[in-house]
């Protein structure tokens, strides 16, 4: 096994960090897209309720 120089280790670490950042951004973008699709398919779930409607829902 070859000993790696500090510069090679540093470059490898930077590549891993860049890959992690890209993966995180891809995941966030995917969930943002899912939310947009769900908001389009089920707009009634995302409408803001008025104060009277909120009180109705909590009363039994």
C-alpha positions, 0 to 999 in steps of 0.5 A: 500500500502506497503512502499518500502525501498530505496534498493528495489526502487534502484533494481527496477530502475536498472531493468527498465534501463536494460530492456530499454537498452535491448529494445534499442539494440533489435531495433537497431539490427532489423534495422541493419538486415532490412538494410542488407536485403534491401542492398541485394535486392536493391544493385543498391540503395547503389552503390556509384556514380562517380562524372560525374554521380552525375553531370548528375543527378543534371543537367536539 
